[in-house]
Amino acid sequence: VKYLITHGHQYYLDPPLTFYVMALLYVVVKDFMWAVKLVPILLVPLGIFPIYLLVLRETHSKLLAASASAIYVLNPYTIRLSSDLIKNALGLSLFLYTLYFTYLAIKERKWVYVGVATALSVAVGLTHILALGTQLAFIALVLTYLALSDRSQVKYVVPILITNITLVIVGTQTPLLGWDVFKGLRYVEELSGLEEPGPVHRPQSPSILKALAIERVLGISLIPPSVIIAFKRRATRLLLISLIALLIFANNPLNPPEFEWRFLLLNSILLPIPIAYLINEVKGFLIRIALLIPIVMVLISQVVPIALLYLRPTITQLELNELREITQKFPNETIYVVPNVALKYWVETIVNPENVVKSPKELSEAPIEGPCILLLSNKDLRHKPPPMFKVAYRGTYFTAYLMPPRP
């Protein structure tokens, strides 16, 4: 965000919308950290409104509408998304609005809703590839259902689908989406066996493993009753069939390990509406409350450990102060080699990000004016400097090694 403000363009080629929103917030609050924090604080919770309005319209129950919204907010993976996956979180929140206005376009047969849904779908595409892929799959599933059940309504979905397909095509030919589209292509290649699976992302904490298991159990357990309700009640099929298909996809244990944990995050937006449909089949206010309480309590029990683990900076204020002290000891043209990705991001907030690389292999072939410093956390046991690297600074939290000049 700082680089965008100072240079007028992004440093990383990522979908741009989130960064421009943060830049706009910076203009208001004049603080880079708060500009970043305000996106999950203010914008991600906005996903409750389309869920509430949609469930209220479908069930005519304020209890179920409020409960579905609470299930979204209290889902541990909504919290997980809001920590260090902010682009993903904002994209999925925007997708909920695309879903709602697509629903209105079909139900009300009004082109104004088609226009709003189309514009929102573009915003989703400019935010994150997972949200765009989920949106594209949802729109395609809805269109398929309408083509088989009521072709007169297909015309209200076609413009949205064409817009999404166009976004994907543009994303493969230009950096508009930050080349994120190729992550989706890599998923297809890994799933088909055309490419070796990427590195496995294993949750390191027991609380993560537990929350992940609960999310999968909830997602899979919703599928059979949702199928029954969809066959039983025609009015539910428009949304429920598409959401069932997405639940099956998100909770598929055959997904490549590199992508599995990301797809499970989709349960944060996929669970609330099917749960509301399911509880709506039960008559009686107290019985509905009795069914909702254990679901909400299970989610709350997972929110606390996830929040404690993720809703905090990846380094402390003391560590940040030491990083600043280190960078002040070297010239401005110093090149920093930082193998730890999370630490690399923090160094980039302090010095020119163009002077920070992850590996010596990324160093330019051109002559380097300043010294090269390998920066490691003292807790990092994975990366060991070669013997010829001299200690230039040893602090409480970090050690800076002076790299020998290149031959």
N, C-alpha and C positions, 0 to 999 in steps of 0.2 A: 504494500500500500504506500509506504514511504517512497519507494522507487517510482511508482505511478505518479505520485504528487510532484516529485522533484524533476522527473524526466519526461512526463507526459505520455508514457507508454509502459506496458507491463514488462517486468523482468522475466518472469516465467510465462511460457506459452500455455496458458490455461484458459478455459471458458471465462470471459471477461466480466460478466455481470456482477458477481459477488464483489470483485475488487473495486469496481466503479461505485457500487453502493457504499462500500467501506470508505472510499475516497470522499464521497459526498458527506458521509457522517463525520469524517475528519474536518471538513470545512465548517461543520456546525460546532463540534465539541473541541477542536484544536488539540486532540490527543490521539496518537496513533493506536495505543493499546485499547482505549475505549472505543475507538472507531471499529476495531475488530470485535470487541466483546459485545457491542450493541446489536450486531446482526443476530446472534443466537438469542440474546435477551429479548429483543423487540420483534424480530421478524419470524423466527422459527415457530413461536407459539401461535402465530396467526393461522396456522393450519387447523386450529380448533374450529374456526368459523365455518368453513365449507363442510366439515364433518358434522357439526351441530345442525346446520341448516338442511343438509341432505337427509340425515337420519330423522330429523323432525318431520320432514315432508313425507318420508317413506313410512314411518311408524305412527305419526301423530302423537308421540310421547315425548314430553320434555325430559322425563327421567332418562329414557334411553338416549336421547340426543346429548344430554349433559354427561351421561356415563360414557358414551362413545368418545366424546371429547376428552374426558378424564383419562380414558384408556390410552389415548394418543399421547397426552402430556406426560403421564406416569409411566409410559413404557421405558424400560431401562435403555433401549436403543435409541429413543428420541434424545435422551440425555447423552448417550455416547456420540450421536451425530452432532450434537450441539457443542461438543468440546473441541476436537481437533479435525472434525470432518464438516466444517461449516459450509463449504460449497455444496456438499451432498445434502446437508440438512435443509438449506435454503431451497435447493432444487426440488426436493421431495415436498416441501411445504407449498411451493408454487404449483407442483403437479396436482395437489389436492384441489386447487382452484380450477385447474384445467378440467379435472374430473367433474367437478360440480357444474361448471358452465357447459360442458359437453352434455351432461345429464339434462340441464335446463333446456338446451337447444333442442334435444330430442323430445322431451316431454311437452314443451311449450310450442315447438315448431316455429321458433323465432330466429331470424338471421342475425339479430343483434347479439344473441348469445353465442352464435357460431363465431362471429367476429371477435368477441371477448375471449372465447376459448382458444381461438387461433393465435391471438396476440400473446396470451399467457403461455401457450405451448412454445412459442419462440423464446420467451423469457426463460422457460425451463431448459431449453436447448443451450442457451447462453450461460447456463449456470453449472450443470454437471452432466456427464455422460450417462451415469447410472439412472438419474432422474429422466433423462431424455429417452433412454432405452425402455424404461418402465412405462413411460407415457406412450411411446410408439406401440409397444405391445398391447397396452390397454385399448388404445384407439382402434388398432387392427382387430382386436377381439370383439369390441362393440360393433364395429362395422360388419364383421362376419356374422354376428348374431342377428343384426338387423337385416342383412341380405337374405337370411334364412327364414326370418319371421315377419318382417314388415318392410318391404323394399321402399315404401313411400317415404321412410325416414332416413334412408341411406344418404340422401343428398345433404343432410345436416352434418354429417360426419366426414364426408369425402374431403372438403377443404382443409380440415384439421389434419387428416392423414397425409394429404399431399404436402402440406407445409412441413410436417415432421420428416417425411422422406427427403424433401428438398434440403432440409437442414443437415441430414446425414450425408447427402451427396456433397453439399458445399463443404462440410467438415472434413471430407476426405481429400478435397482439392485445394483448400485454403486453410490458413491458421485461425479462421474465425472461431472455431471451437477449441482452439489450442491443441489440435491433433488428438483430442481425447477419443475421437471416434475409433481410432486404431486400437484402443483398449478393448472395445467391443468386438472388433475383428479378431483380436488375439484370443478372446474368450471362445469364440466359435472355433478357432483353430485348435485350441487345447481340448475342447469338448469332443471334437471330431478325431483327435489323435494326430492331427497334422503338425502339431508343435509340442515340444516337451513342456510339461507343466512348469509354471514359474515357482518361485520360492514359497514355501508353506508358511502362512501366518498363523502361528499357534498362540492363542491367548495365554499370557504368562501368569495370570492370577486365577485362583480357584473361583473367585466371584464372577469372573468373566466366563469361565467354563460353565458355571451353574446358570447364569443368565442366558447364555447361548443355548443350553439344553432346554430351559424353560420356554424360550422363544420358539424353538423348533417343535416342542411338544404341543404348545398352544396352536401354532400354525397348522400342524398336521392334523390335530384333533378336530379342528374346525372344518376340515374339508368334507368328511362324510355327511355331517348334519346339514352343511350348506348345500351340498348336492341334493339332498332330500327336499329341503325347503325350495330350492330352485325348480324342481320337478313339480312340487306341490302347489306353488304359488307363482303363476305366470308373471305377476307384476314385479317380482323380485329379480327376474332373470337378467334384465338389462345390465344391472350392476354385478349381481352375485356370480353369474357365470364367468365374467371377466376376472373378478377378484379371486375366484376359486382357482382359475388357471394360473394367475400370478402367484398365489400361495403355493401351489404345487411346484412352480418354477423356483421360487425363493427358498423353499425348504427341501429341495432336491439334494439328497446326500451325494449324488454323482457329479455335482458341480465341481469344477477344478478347484483344488485347495486354495489357490491364490485368490479366487473370487468368492469362495463359499461364505466367508464371514461378512463380506459386503452385501451379498444377496440376503442374508439373514436380517440385515439391518432394515430391509424393506418391510418386515413384519410390523414395524412401528406405524406404518400407514395402512397396511393391509388388514390388520386385525380388528380395528374398531367397528367397521361397518358390518362385516359378517357376524360379529358378536352381538351387535344390536339386532340384526335380523333374527338371530337364534333366540335371544331372550324375548323378542316380540311374539314368538310362538306360544309363550307361556302367559296365561291370563292371571291377573291378580297382582296388585302393587307390591304386597309384602313378599310374594314368591319371587317376583323379579328382583327385589332388593336382596333376598337371600341368595340368589344365583350370582348377582353382580359383586357382592361383598368379597367372596373368596378370590374372584378374578382380580379385583382391584388390590386386595391385600397381597396377593402373590407378586404382582407387579411392583408394589411399593417396597416389598421386602428386597427386591433386586435393585431398585432405584438408588437406595442409600449407598451400598458399596460401590456401585458404578459411579455415582456422583462424587464420592470421596476419592475415587481413583482417577477420574478424568477431569472433573471441573476444577482444575487448578493448573497453573503454569507448569510446563515440563521442567523448569529450573526455578530455584528460589531466588528471592531478591538478592541475597548474599552472593549467590553464584553469578547472577547478572552483573552485580557490581564488580566482581573479580574479572569477568570477561571484559568489561569496560577498562579496567585497570591494565589488563594485558595488552589490549589494542592501543592504549596510549603510550606504551613503551616502545612501539615500533613505528617506522615511518608510514605515511599514508599509502605509499605504493606497495606495501607489504602484501604478499599473496598468502592466504591462509588455506591450508589443506585440512579439512574437517571431515573425517570419515563418518561420524555419527550424524545422521540426517537431521534429527531434532535439534542437536547442538548447532549444526550448520545454519539452520534457519535463524537461530538467535544471533549468531555472529553476523549474519547478513543484515540484521536490524541495526547493528552498531557501525559497521564499516560498509564501504561500497560493495554491494553484492557481486559485482563483476570481479572483485578480488578474492572471492571465496569459491573453492572447488571441493568436491568430495574426495577426489583421488588425484595423485600426481600425474596420472595418465591424461587428465583433463587440462594440464598446464599447456599454455600456448607454446608453439615452436618458436615464436618470436622471442627476442631477448627480453628478459625480465629485469626491470629497473631496480626493484627492491628485493629484500630477502624473502625466502619462502619459509613459512612457519607451519609445522605440523602441530595441530591443537587437539589434545586428547583430554577426556575426563579422567580424573584419578580413579573413578569407579569402573572405567572401561577395561575389561579384561580381555576383550577380543582383539584389540589392536595394539600391537607392540612395535615401537620404533626400532629401526635398524641400529646397530651399535655406533655407526658413524654419525648419527643424529645427536647434536649436543643440546643439553638442556639450557634454554634461554630464559625460562621463567618457570618456577615451581611454586604453585600456590596451594591453598587449602583444597580447592576443588578441581583445578585444571593445571596441566603442564604444557608448556609451549616448547617445542623442539626446533632448533635451527637446522634446516635441511642443507646439506652440502650443495655447492654450486653445481649446475649441470655441466658436463664436459662439453 
